[in-house]
Amino acid sequence: MFMLRIASRRMARNNVATFQPRRSMGSVSAIDSAIFRTLFGTEEIRKVFDDKAYLKRCVDAETALARAQSKCNVIPSHIGEVVTSKSNSAELDFDRLRFETEIVGYPILPLVRQLSASCGDEAGRYVHWGATTQDIMDLASMLQMKQGLEIVERTLRSVITNLEYLSKKHRDTPMAGRTHLQHALPITFGHKCAIWLSGFQRHLERLEQLKPRALMVQFGGAAGSLASLGSGDDGIRVRKEMAKDLGLSDPPITWHVARDGVAEIANYLALVGGSLGKLALDIIIMSSNELSEVSEPFVPHRGASSTMPQKRNPISSEVILAASKILRSNAGLVLDGMVSDFERASGPWHLEWVAIPESFVIAVGALNQADFALSGLVVNPQKMLDNLYSTRGLIAAEAVMMGLAPHVGRQKAHDIVYEACRESIESDTSLLEALLSRSEITGKISKETLSSLCDAKNYLGSCGLMVDEVLAASK
């Protein structure tokens, strides 16, 4: 308490000359680490959410408020432009801001002090007129998220372009479809890519839908009632003008403790992360030596081992997989933040300060890694074909069953083919050989027909047509 009183006296005197800011000894987070930061994020998205960018957005919120109030004749008509001009050119004392924020608990009161002083006696008195701290912090965060979603959308579209190319190129490239990590039925690699693609197409659609719903202006005053601007509609008119000015939606009511919009954005990023994680896991398994069906683009020493010279690990996919788990975890934090008490939360809101910036950095980093991996993905169609035929026809067992079913009924056909499959596995013969040894089959289906049914390339179903439909949806 003694140190707090001393610090408060310094604030009152507006004298911080003796304050010595604590110097950072280095990052404690992978997303800001000098070593790991380029794996988990990009400089572009990081700059949207760093401290200076956040404070700039707080200034943008304050100046938008002043402009809107001037336009609505809540404050003198010339004040808005004065506040905007003076605030945008003000040189903020970040050390002082950090020190005072540690005392107050929030950065807005310290920021308003500096902006008011910069705007002069006349205009300075109108800075932050009728607003509350959370109005400005929410609005600054919304402006960051708006810009962040623009970067997400651009990178997402690039990922989609790469998947469109792979889907079209490999529309008819046969490979083994797998369930429970075992051969199931033949598919095409283009079909697999189009399934990945379809999820990202829906994410693009979700993004367009959530923008007007979740990117909302915030202005409610101390308890959300806008009483600071009187009992009329002045507050509502100012809020509408702010929304128009900043390119945000104007909600019908204050959302200080209705955090579903923020939660939707965080969960949207987690959904994108889930699709990225699925894609990454497939690539990781397909690039194993036992499958060798795909590999990430070759870059000298990327994925290298410190002791095993032959290694070429799927680094981008591994980072994406980790990112997908972080995004899901952060989404849970923001959902917890929705449970707010009364008209101003006593703490859950703070979770967003941690989870939102990190989620955007992680999501864009993962999209960027996916963009790199897919843009130069090495596809091995021959290995896919070799793996498809590696079970010597067993992957086409359903085709045989469906070919026999019209003659003996579906369930009996299943039992007959099941026994033939068991014989093929136990005697190490091909499925065709096992089938030809059974009179209940050869009496119904010719050898030529059986041979055709056992050829996996003949049982691709509607894979190609579905690829066409997904590609058409992109257009």
TINU-117660 format. One record per residue (C-alpha): z, y, x. Coordinates in Angstrom, 3 decimals. Layout:
VOTOR / c3 / c2 / c1
VOTOR / Z / Y / X $
...
This chain:
VOTOR / c3 / c2 / c1
VOTOR / 0.000 / 0.000 / 0.000 $
VOTOR / 0.763 / 2.350 / 2.877 $
VOTOR / -2.768 / 1.948 / 4.266 $
VOTOR / -4.222 / 2.448 / 0.784 $
VOTOR / -2.327 / 5.749 / 0.380 $
VOTOR / -3.548 / 6.936 / 3.781 $
VOTOR / -7.151 / 6.030 / 2.838 $
VOTOR / -6.806 / 7.815 / -0.511 $
VOTOR / -5.606 / 10.972 / 1.191 $
VOTOR / -8.642 / 10.861 / 3.467 $
VOTOR / -10.888 / 10.590 / 0.422 $
VOTOR / -9.170 / 13.531 / -1.235 $
VOTOR / -9.682 / 15.685 / 1.861 $
VOTOR / -13.312 / 14.472 / 2.053 $
VOTOR / -12.681 / 13.988 / 5.748 $
VOTOR / -13.891 / 10.719 / 7.193 $
VOTOR / -14.405 / 11.790 / 10.794 $
VOTOR / -11.672 / 9.469 / 12.027 $
VOTOR / -12.930 / 6.471 / 10.081 $
VOTOR / -14.308 / 3.738 / 12.311 $
VOTOR / -16.616 / 1.379 / 10.402 $
VOTOR / -16.161 / -2.315 / 11.055 $
VOTOR / -19.064 / -3.670 / 13.007 $
VOTOR / -20.778 / -6.825 / 11.835 $
VOTOR / -20.416 / -9.779 / 14.160 $
VOTOR / -23.491 / -11.443 / 12.688 $
VOTOR / -24.669 / -13.024 / 9.465 $
VOTOR / -22.739 / -15.790 / 7.748 $
VOTOR / -25.608 / -16.667 / 5.398 $
VOTOR / -28.789 / -18.587 / 6.137 $
VOTOR / -30.876 / -16.105 / 4.135 $
VOTOR / -29.810 / -13.233 / 6.404 $
VOTOR / -29.489 / -15.222 / 9.615 $
VOTOR / -31.559 / -14.079 / 12.568 $
VOTOR / -32.247 / -17.788 / 13.150 $
VOTOR / -32.910 / -19.152 / 9.655 $
VOTOR / -33.964 / -16.087 / 7.629 $
VOTOR / -37.727 / -16.661 / 7.844 $
VOTOR / -37.317 / -20.223 / 6.564 $
VOTOR / -35.413 / -19.212 / 3.438 $
VOTOR / -36.984 / -15.869 / 2.546 $
VOTOR / -39.531 / -13.210 / 3.395 $
VOTOR / -38.987 / -9.722 / 4.750 $
VOTOR / -40.739 / -8.268 / 1.703 $
VOTOR / -38.321 / -9.683 / -0.862 $
VOTOR / -35.317 / -9.132 / 1.403 $
VOTOR / -36.102 / -5.420 / 1.591 $
VOTOR / -36.079 / -5.212 / -2.205 $
VOTOR / -32.455 / -6.375 / -2.304 $
VOTOR / -30.910 / -4.981 / 0.879 $
VOTOR / -28.176 / -2.318 / 0.797 $
VOTOR / -30.437 / 0.673 / 1.317 $
VOTOR / -32.835 / -0.515 / -1.376 $
VOTOR / -29.951 / -1.007 / -3.800 $
VOTOR / -28.577 / 2.476 / -3.179 $
VOTOR / -32.076 / 3.906 / -3.561 $
VOTOR / -32.278 / 2.215 / -6.952 $
VOTOR / -28.864 / 3.659 / -7.876 $
VOTOR / -30.261 / 7.095 / -7.023 $
VOTOR / -33.341 / 6.297 / -9.118 $
VOTOR / -31.040 / 5.435 / -12.027 $
VOTOR / -29.116 / 8.707 / -11.689 $
VOTOR / -32.261 / 10.826 / -11.440 $
VOTOR / -33.912 / 9.047 / -14.386 $
VOTOR / -30.792 / 9.776 / -16.419 $
VOTOR / -30.924 / 13.473 / -15.516 $
VOTOR / -34.651 / 13.730 / -16.296 $
VOTOR / -34.209 / 12.015 / -19.657 $
VOTOR / -31.279 / 14.248 / -20.599 $
VOTOR / -33.238 / 17.357 / -19.637 $
VOTOR / -36.201 / 16.246 / -21.701 $
VOTOR / -33.941 / 15.526 / -24.670 $
VOTOR / -32.163 / 18.910 / -24.258 $
VOTOR / -28.816 / 17.245 / -23.632 $
VOTOR / -28.536 / 19.206 / -20.382 $
VOTOR / -30.495 / 22.338 / -19.350 $
VOTOR / -34.215 / 21.586 / -19.227 $
VOTOR / -34.676 / 22.437 / -15.535 $
VOTOR / -31.752 / 20.374 / -14.251 $
VOTOR / -33.515 / 17.003 / -14.299 $
VOTOR / -36.136 / 17.999 / -11.743 $
VOTOR / -33.548 / 19.695 / -9.541 $
VOTOR / -31.341 / 16.604 / -9.537 $
VOTOR / -34.375 / 14.412 / -8.832 $
VOTOR / -35.652 / 16.543 / -5.961 $
VOTOR / -32.277 / 17.105 / -4.318 $
VOTOR / -31.081 / 13.506 / -4.755 $
VOTOR / -34.265 / 11.967 / -3.389 $
VOTOR / -34.082 / 14.121 / -0.272 $
VOTOR / -30.335 / 13.703 / 0.266 $
VOTOR / -29.221 / 11.991 / 3.457 $
VOTOR / -26.473 / 9.615 / 2.391 $
VOTOR / -23.492 / 8.953 / 4.635 $
VOTOR / -23.459 / 5.153 / 4.490 $
VOTOR / -20.291 / 4.763 / 6.512 $
VOTOR / -18.432 / 7.053 / 4.151 $
VOTOR / -19.987 / 5.296 / 1.163 $
VOTOR / -18.895 / 1.899 / 2.411 $
VOTOR / -15.384 / 3.101 / 3.169 $
VOTOR / -14.916 / 4.765 / -0.229 $
VOTOR / -16.430 / 1.765 / -2.043 $
VOTOR / -13.809 / -0.466 / -0.441 $
VOTOR / -11.145 / 1.786 / -1.971 $
VOTOR / -12.699 / 2.366 / -5.399 $
VOTOR / -14.122 / -1.136 / -5.798 $
VOTOR / -17.556 / 0.103 / -6.870 $
VOTOR / -20.129 / 2.278 / -5.066 $
VOTOR / -21.095 / 4.657 / -7.883 $
VOTOR / -18.231 / 7.174 / -7.811 $
VOTOR / -18.636 / 7.579 / -4.015 $
VOTOR / -22.396 / 7.907 / -4.460 $
VOTOR / -22.054 / 10.507 / -7.240 $
VOTOR / -19.769 / 12.571 / -5.026 $
VOTOR / -22.460 / 12.780 / -2.350 $
VOTOR / -25.317 / 13.390 / -4.801 $
VOTOR / -23.398 / 16.105 / -6.638 $
VOTOR / -22.733 / 17.899 / -3.384 $
VOTOR / -26.406 / 17.633 / -2.409 $
VOTOR / -27.583 / 19.028 / -5.753 $
VOTOR / -25.495 / 22.202 / -5.512 $
VOTOR / -22.971 / 23.721 / -7.879 $
VOTOR / -25.242 / 24.240 / -10.875 $
VOTOR / -27.173 / 20.948 / -10.937 $
VOTOR / -24.434 / 18.925 / -9.275 $
VOTOR / -22.143 / 19.211 / -12.294 $
VOTOR / -24.703 / 17.318 / -14.407 $
VOTOR / -25.139 / 14.316 / -12.099 $
VOTOR / -23.985 / 11.123 / -13.876 $
VOTOR / -23.602 / 13.076 / -17.136 $
VOTOR / -22.107 / 10.822 / -19.826 $
VOTOR / -22.726 / 7.634 / -17.838 $
VOTOR / -20.387 / 4.950 / -16.577 $
VOTOR / -20.465 / 3.005 / -13.320 $
VOTOR / -21.895 / -0.136 / -14.876 $
VOTOR / -24.755 / 1.819 / -16.462 $
VOTOR / -25.987 / 2.815 / -13.031 $
VOTOR / -25.297 / -0.514 / -11.330 $
VOTOR / -26.997 / -2.512 / -14.093 $
VOTOR / -29.946 / -0.161 / -14.105 $
VOTOR / -30.309 / -0.331 / -10.326 $
VOTOR / -30.163 / -4.124 / -10.482 $
VOTOR / -32.780 / -4.179 / -13.245 $
VOTOR / -35.132 / -2.067 / -11.146 $
VOTOR / -34.642 / -4.469 / -8.233 $
VOTOR / -35.304 / -7.487 / -10.438 $
VOTOR / -38.392 / -5.826 / -11.911 $
VOTOR / -39.811 / -5.352 / -8.422 $
VOTOR / -38.647 / -8.804 / -7.374 $
VOTOR / -40.430 / -10.445 / -10.304 $
VOTOR / -43.650 / -8.710 / -9.285 $
VOTOR / -43.400 / -10.445 / -5.900 $
VOTOR / -42.504 / -13.742 / -7.583 $
VOTOR / -45.545 / -13.435 / -9.847 $
VOTOR / -47.926 / -12.652 / -7.003 $
VOTOR / -46.738 / -15.604 / -4.913 $
VOTOR / -46.679 / -17.870 / -7.947 $
VOTOR / -50.310 / -17.014 / -8.667 $
VOTOR / -51.224 / -17.926 / -5.091 $
VOTOR / -49.490 / -21.296 / -5.451 $
VOTOR / -51.414 / -21.820 / -8.695 $
VOTOR / -54.718 / -21.017 / -6.963 $
VOTOR / -54.013 / -23.625 / -4.285 $
VOTOR / -53.115 / -26.241 / -6.892 $
VOTOR / -56.267 / -25.469 / -8.878 $
VOTOR / -58.328 / -26.139 / -5.767 $
VOTOR / -56.558 / -29.436 / -5.014 $
VOTOR / -56.766 / -30.565 / -8.644 $
VOTOR / -60.492 / -29.913 / -8.811 $
VOTOR / -61.311 / -31.352 / -5.386 $
VOTOR / -59.336 / -34.552 / -5.971 $
VOTOR / -60.020 / -34.948 / -9.676 $
VOTOR / -61.403 / -38.434 / -9.070 $
VOTOR / -59.540 / -39.435 / -5.892 $
VOTOR / -57.776 / -42.684 / -6.873 $
VOTOR / -54.239 / -43.425 / -5.742 $
VOTOR / -51.241 / -45.425 / -6.840 $
VOTOR / -49.088 / -43.909 / -9.538 $
VOTOR / -45.447 / -44.789 / -8.940 $
VOTOR / -42.427 / -45.200 / -11.185 $
VOTOR / -38.990 / -46.044 / -9.781 $
VOTOR / -40.686 / -45.690 / -6.354 $
VOTOR / -42.822 / -48.770 / -7.099 $
VOTOR / -46.508 / -49.114 / -7.983 $
VOTOR / -46.990 / -48.503 / -11.700 $
VOTOR / -50.605 / -47.707 / -12.638 $
VOTOR / -53.579 / -46.138 / -10.871 $
VOTOR / -53.925 / -42.361 / -11.185 $
VOTOR / -55.857 / -39.743 / -9.216 $
VOTOR / -54.422 / -37.299 / -6.726 $
VOTOR / -56.048 / -34.535 / -8.744 $
VOTOR / -54.049 / -35.719 / -11.750 $
VOTOR / -50.832 / -35.468 / -9.746 $
VOTOR / -51.753 / -31.968 / -8.559 $
VOTOR / -52.660 / -30.927 / -12.097 $
VOTOR / -49.242 / -32.057 / -13.325 $
VOTOR / -47.648 / -29.831 / -10.674 $
VOTOR / -50.060 / -27.067 / -11.687 $
VOTOR / -49.274 / -27.305 / -15.397 $
VOTOR / -45.611 / -26.547 / -14.741 $
VOTOR / -46.445 / -23.426 / -12.767 $
VOTOR / -48.872 / -22.319 / -15.468 $
VOTOR / -45.997 / -22.458 / -17.934 $
VOTOR / -43.787 / -20.547 / -15.503 $
VOTOR / -46.388 / -17.788 / -15.458 $
VOTOR / -46.350 / -17.748 / -19.248 $
VOTOR / -42.537 / -17.685 / -19.279 $
VOTOR / -42.557 / -14.763 / -16.892 $
VOTOR / -44.774 / -12.698 / -19.161 $
VOTOR / -42.544 / -13.522 / -22.112 $
VOTOR / -39.241 / -12.697 / -20.444 $
VOTOR / -40.230 / -9.312 / -19.007 $
VOTOR / -39.923 / -7.302 / -22.244 $
VOTOR / -36.933 / -9.355 / -23.342 $
VOTOR / -34.851 / -9.336 / -20.148 $
VOTOR / -35.848 / -6.214 / -18.203 $
VOTOR / -33.837 / -3.716 / -20.237 $
VOTOR / -32.640 / -0.202 / -19.549 $
VOTOR / -28.864 / 0.255 / -19.491 $
VOTOR / -27.052 / 3.347 / -20.789 $
VOTOR / -23.971 / 2.997 / -22.920 $
VOTOR / -21.188 / 5.075 / -21.458 $
VOTOR / -17.622 / 3.964 / -20.894 $
VOTOR / -17.323 / 1.387 / -23.688 $
VOTOR / -20.946 / 1.092 / -24.735 $
VOTOR / -20.716 / 3.536 / -27.646 $
VOTOR / -22.458 / 6.533 / -26.008 $
VOTOR / -19.647 / 8.696 / -27.375 $
VOTOR / -19.854 / 10.879 / -24.260 $
VOTOR / -23.029 / 12.437 / -25.681 $
VOTOR / -21.601 / 13.079 / -29.131 $
VOTOR / -21.718 / 11.407 / -32.507 $
VOTOR / -25.413 / 12.011 / -33.152 $
VOTOR / -28.464 / 10.293 / -31.716 $
VOTOR / -28.565 / 12.161 / -28.390 $
VOTOR / -27.452 / 9.091 / -26.431 $
VOTOR / -30.014 / 6.846 / -28.088 $
VOTOR / -32.806 / 9.366 / -27.483 $
VOTOR / -31.815 / 9.632 / -23.817 $
VOTOR / -31.763 / 5.866 / -23.460 $
VOTOR / -35.240 / 5.560 / -24.981 $
VOTOR / -36.573 / 8.231 / -22.653 $
VOTOR / -35.023 / 6.494 / -19.633 $
VOTOR / -36.691 / 3.214 / -20.627 $
VOTOR / -40.047 / 4.947 / -20.921 $
VOTOR / -39.551 / 6.724 / -17.593 $
VOTOR / -38.623 / 3.548 / -15.691 $
VOTOR / -40.972 / 1.079 / -17.376 $
VOTOR / -38.171 / -0.979 / -18.904 $
VOTOR / -37.499 / -2.187 / -22.452 $
VOTOR / -35.201 / -0.172 / -24.666 $
VOTOR / -32.599 / -2.497 / -26.235 $
VOTOR / -31.178 / -1.695 / -29.676 $
VOTOR / -27.642 / -1.700 / -28.310 $
VOTOR / -25.691 / -1.598 / -25.058 $
VOTOR / -25.651 / -4.893 / -23.129 $
VOTOR / -22.737 / -4.342 / -20.727 $
VOTOR / -21.166 / -7.629 / -21.823 $
VOTOR / -24.267 / -9.323 / -23.261 $
VOTOR / -25.620 / -10.715 / -19.992 $
VOTOR / -28.199 / -13.123 / -21.392 $
VOTOR / -31.103 / -11.074 / -19.987 $
VOTOR / -29.818 / -11.353 / -16.440 $
VOTOR / -28.980 / -15.013 / -17.005 $
VOTOR / -32.507 / -15.660 / -18.287 $
VOTOR / -33.998 / -14.207 / -15.119 $
VOTOR / -31.680 / -16.275 / -12.902 $
VOTOR / -32.431 / -19.417 / -14.868 $
VOTOR / -36.140 / -18.646 / -14.781 $
VOTOR / -35.951 / -18.614 / -10.983 $
VOTOR / -34.055 / -21.909 / -11.137 $
VOTOR / -36.802 / -23.403 / -13.329 $
VOTOR / -39.425 / -22.344 / -10.801 $
VOTOR / -37.217 / -23.869 / -8.123 $
VOTOR / -37.029 / -27.127 / -10.057 $
VOTOR / -40.819 / -27.417 / -10.195 $
VOTOR / -41.043 / -26.543 / -6.514 $
VOTOR / -38.399 / -29.139 / -5.697 $
VOTOR / -40.295 / -31.881 / -7.540 $
VOTOR / -43.498 / -30.981 / -5.707 $
VOTOR / -41.661 / -30.934 / -2.372 $
VOTOR / -40.002 / -34.305 / -2.960 $
VOTOR / -43.372 / -35.899 / -3.755 $
VOTOR / -44.881 / -34.481 / -0.568 $
VOTOR / -41.911 / -35.637 / 1.525 $
VOTOR / -42.228 / -39.225 / 0.285 $
VOTOR / -46.037 / -39.256 / 0.424 $
VOTOR / -45.944 / -38.054 / 4.038 $
VOTOR / -43.760 / -40.955 / 5.181 $
VOTOR / -45.377 / -43.321 / 7.671 $
VOTOR / -45.344 / -46.143 / 5.146 $
VOTOR / -47.516 / -44.108 / 2.762 $
VOTOR / -49.243 / -41.491 / 4.980 $
VOTOR / -51.124 / -40.120 / 1.980 $
VOTOR / -50.575 / -36.428 / 2.684 $
VOTOR / -49.092 / -34.235 / 5.383 $
VOTOR / -48.237 / -30.576 / 5.693 $
VOTOR / -50.619 / -28.311 / 7.653 $
VOTOR / -50.551 / -28.939 / 11.377 $
VOTOR / -48.977 / -26.193 / 13.450 $
VOTOR / -48.118 / -27.022 / 17.077 $
VOTOR / -44.464 / -28.076 / 17.344 $
VOTOR / -43.735 / -27.496 / 13.655 $
VOTOR / -41.509 / -30.320 / 12.459 $
VOTOR / -41.047 / -31.562 / 16.001 $
VOTOR / -38.008 / -33.532 / 17.138 $
VOTOR / -35.902 / -32.722 / 20.183 $
VOTOR / -36.051 / -36.353 / 21.264 $
VOTOR / -38.890 / -38.112 / 19.392 $
VOTOR / -42.286 / -36.746 / 20.501 $
VOTOR / -44.162 / -38.466 / 17.676 $
VOTOR / -42.317 / -36.666 / 14.888 $
VOTOR / -44.042 / -34.301 / 12.449 $
VOTOR / -41.452 / -33.625 / 9.785 $
VOTOR / -42.375 / -31.983 / 6.436 $
VOTOR / -40.340 / -28.854 / 7.170 $
VOTOR / -41.664 / -26.629 / 4.385 $
VOTOR / -40.981 / -29.285 / 1.772 $
VOTOR / -37.489 / -29.858 / 3.124 $
VOTOR / -36.701 / -26.133 / 2.900 $
VOTOR / -38.141 / -26.002 / -0.642 $
VOTOR / -36.000 / -28.953 / -1.705 $
VOTOR / -32.849 / -27.241 / -0.408 $
VOTOR / -33.891 / -23.969 / -2.060 $
VOTOR / -34.316 / -25.672 / -5.434 $
VOTOR / -30.708 / -26.867 / -5.304 $
VOTOR / -29.413 / -23.403 / -4.330 $
VOTOR / -31.308 / -21.825 / -7.233 $
VOTOR / -29.823 / -24.276 / -9.733 $
VOTOR / -26.348 / -23.591 / -8.376 $
VOTOR / -26.797 / -19.815 / -8.598 $
VOTOR / -28.076 / -20.102 / -12.150 $
VOTOR / -24.756 / -21.695 / -13.051 $
VOTOR / -22.877 / -18.763 / -11.535 $
VOTOR / -24.823 / -16.265 / -13.617 $
VOTOR / -24.217 / -18.337 / -16.751 $
VOTOR / -20.503 / -18.121 / -15.973 $
VOTOR / -20.939 / -14.348 / -15.773 $
VOTOR / -22.025 / -14.304 / -19.425 $
VOTOR / -18.487 / -15.126 / -20.520 $
VOTOR / -17.206 / -11.544 / -20.452 $
VOTOR / -14.075 / -10.143 / -22.038 $
VOTOR / -14.221 / -7.400 / -24.656 $
VOTOR / -16.380 / -4.305 / -23.905 $
VOTOR / -16.229 / -4.438 / -20.115 $
VOTOR / -15.834 / -7.574 / -18.028 $
VOTOR / -12.798 / -7.931 / -15.793 $
VOTOR / -14.616 / -9.885 / -13.123 $
VOTOR / -17.429 / -12.312 / -14.155 $
VOTOR / -20.030 / -9.549 / -13.707 $
VOTOR / -19.330 / -9.617 / -9.972 $
VOTOR / -20.886 / -13.078 / -9.732 $
VOTOR / -24.295 / -11.495 / -10.284 $
VOTOR / -23.879 / -9.339 / -7.174 $
VOTOR / -23.901 / -12.531 / -5.127 $
VOTOR / -26.219 / -14.789 / -7.113 $
VOTOR / -29.075 / -12.473 / -8.138 $
VOTOR / -30.162 / -11.109 / -4.729 $
VOTOR / -29.796 / -14.528 / -3.137 $
VOTOR / -31.762 / -16.235 / -5.909 $
VOTOR / -34.676 / -13.840 / -5.550 $
VOTOR / -34.779 / -14.226 / -1.763 $
VOTOR / -34.514 / -18.021 / -1.997 $
VOTOR / -37.106 / -18.296 / -4.800 $
VOTOR / -39.695 / -16.157 / -3.048 $
VOTOR / -39.004 / -17.980 / 0.217 $
VOTOR / -39.573 / -21.340 / -1.473 $
VOTOR / -42.759 / -20.126 / -3.172 $
VOTOR / -43.974 / -18.827 / 0.169 $
VOTOR / -43.281 / -22.198 / 1.826 $
VOTOR / -45.123 / -23.971 / -0.992 $
VOTOR / -48.040 / -21.590 / -0.658 $
VOTOR / -48.269 / -22.422 / 3.044 $
VOTOR / -47.933 / -26.180 / 2.562 $
VOTOR / -50.493 / -26.400 / -0.246 $
VOTOR / -53.028 / -24.049 / 1.326 $
VOTOR / -53.561 / -26.439 / 4.216 $
VOTOR / -52.312 / -29.727 / 2.796 $
VOTOR / -53.880 / -32.643 / 4.658 $
VOTOR / -54.974 / -35.251 / 2.125 $
VOTOR / -55.879 / -38.796 / 3.198 $
VOTOR / -57.994 / -40.374 / 0.407 $
VOTOR / -58.616 / -43.539 / 2.422 $
VOTOR / -54.912 / -44.171 / 2.845 $
VOTOR / -54.421 / -43.553 / -0.859 $
VOTOR / -57.087 / -46.174 / -1.558 $
VOTOR / -55.539 / -48.622 / 0.918 $
VOTOR / -52.134 / -48.223 / -0.735 $
VOTOR / -53.698 / -48.588 / -4.172 $
VOTOR / -55.088 / -52.005 / -3.206 $
VOTOR / -52.087 / -53.066 / -1.124 $
VOTOR / -50.557 / -55.113 / -3.967 $
VOTOR / -53.808 / -57.063 / -4.352 $
VOTOR / -54.457 / -56.178 / -7.966 $
VOTOR / -50.893 / -56.198 / -9.305 $
VOTOR / -51.095 / -52.481 / -10.110 $
VOTOR / -53.804 / -53.348 / -12.652 $
VOTOR / -51.644 / -55.884 / -14.519 $
VOTOR / -51.449 / -53.669 / -17.607 $
VOTOR / -55.249 / -53.496 / -17.693 $
VOTOR / -55.429 / -57.298 / -17.790 $
VOTOR / -52.716 / -57.460 / -20.444 $
VOTOR / -54.561 / -54.949 / -22.651 $
VOTOR / -57.823 / -56.867 / -22.107 $
VOTOR / -56.214 / -60.139 / -23.167 $
VOTOR / -54.187 / -58.702 / -26.066 $
VOTOR / -57.048 / -58.633 / -28.618 $
VOTOR / -57.412 / -62.392 / -28.130 $
VOTOR / -53.776 / -63.558 / -28.204 $
VOTOR / -51.696 / -60.548 / -29.313 $
VOTOR / -49.992 / -57.956 / -27.178 $
VOTOR / -46.605 / -59.630 / -26.614 $
VOTOR / -48.088 / -63.024 / -25.769 $
VOTOR / -50.587 / -61.341 / -23.444 $
VOTOR / -47.655 / -59.577 / -21.728 $
VOTOR / -45.856 / -62.898 / -21.179 $
VOTOR / -48.964 / -64.639 / -19.837 $
VOTOR / -49.792 / -61.852 / -17.395 $
VOTOR / -46.119 / -61.564 / -16.398 $
VOTOR / -46.142 / -65.197 / -15.290 $
VOTOR / -49.420 / -64.659 / -13.425 $
VOTOR / -47.884 / -61.683 / -11.601 $
VOTOR / -44.846 / -63.739 / -10.650 $
VOTOR / -47.095 / -66.473 / -9.284 $
VOTOR / -49.129 / -63.906 / -7.320 $
VOTOR / -45.994 / -62.512 / -5.686 $
VOTOR / -44.355 / -65.849 / -4.935 $
VOTOR / -47.490 / -67.577 / -3.637 $
VOTOR / -48.832 / -64.491 / -1.836 $
VOTOR / -52.154 / -64.565 / -3.647 $
VOTOR / -54.127 / -61.877 / -5.410 $
VOTOR / -53.583 / -61.256 / -9.092 $
VOTOR / -57.170 / -62.314 / -9.785 $
VOTOR / -56.586 / -65.668 / -8.094 $
VOTOR / -53.448 / -66.226 / -10.136 $
VOTOR / -55.246 / -65.315 / -13.340 $
VOTOR / -58.191 / -67.616 / -12.652 $
VOTOR / -55.805 / -70.572 / -12.355 $
VOTOR / -54.698 / -70.199 / -15.973 $
VOTOR / -56.844 / -71.717 / -18.695 $
VOTOR / -55.195 / -69.651 / -21.442 $
VOTOR / -56.792 / -66.649 / -19.714 $
VOTOR / -60.113 / -68.004 / -18.486 $
VOTOR / -60.735 / -69.487 / -21.920 $
VOTOR / -60.630 / -66.008 / -23.383 $
VOTOR / -62.004 / -63.721 / -20.642 $
VOTOR / -64.857 / -64.312 / -18.179 $
VOTOR / -64.386 / -64.196 / -14.419 $
VOTOR / -66.546 / -61.094 / -14.167 $
VOTOR / -64.482 / -59.282 / -16.782 $
VOTOR / -61.242 / -60.340 / -15.109 $
VOTOR / -62.525 / -59.116 / -11.763 $
VOTOR / -63.375 / -55.754 / -13.284 $
VOTOR / -59.970 / -55.524 / -14.984 $
VOTOR / -58.223 / -56.222 / -11.676 $
VOTOR / -60.062 / -53.410 / -9.878 $
VOTOR / -57.585 / -50.504 / -9.923 $
VOTOR / -60.333 / -47.882 / -9.722 $
VOTOR / -61.505 / -48.968 / -13.189 $
VOTOR / -58.167 / -48.155 / -14.854 $
VOTOR / -57.757 / -44.412 / -14.450 $
VOTOR / -57.539 / -43.691 / -18.160 $
VOTOR / -57.949 / -40.006 / -19.043 $
VOTOR / -56.789 / -38.651 / -15.686 $
VOTOR / -59.980 / -36.719 / -15.057 $
VOTOR / -60.155 / -35.293 / -18.576 $
VOTOR / -56.567 / -34.060 / -18.387 $
VOTOR / -57.291 / -32.402 / -15.044 $
VOTOR / -60.206 / -30.636 / -16.726 $
VOTOR / -57.974 / -29.395 / -19.529 $
VOTOR / -55.343 / -28.040 / -17.133 $
VOTOR / -57.998 / -26.242 / -15.102 $
VOTOR / -59.476 / -24.821 / -18.293 $
VOTOR / -56.040 / -23.465 / -19.214 $
VOTOR / -55.966 / -21.546 / -15.954 $
VOTOR / -59.262 / -19.878 / -16.773 $
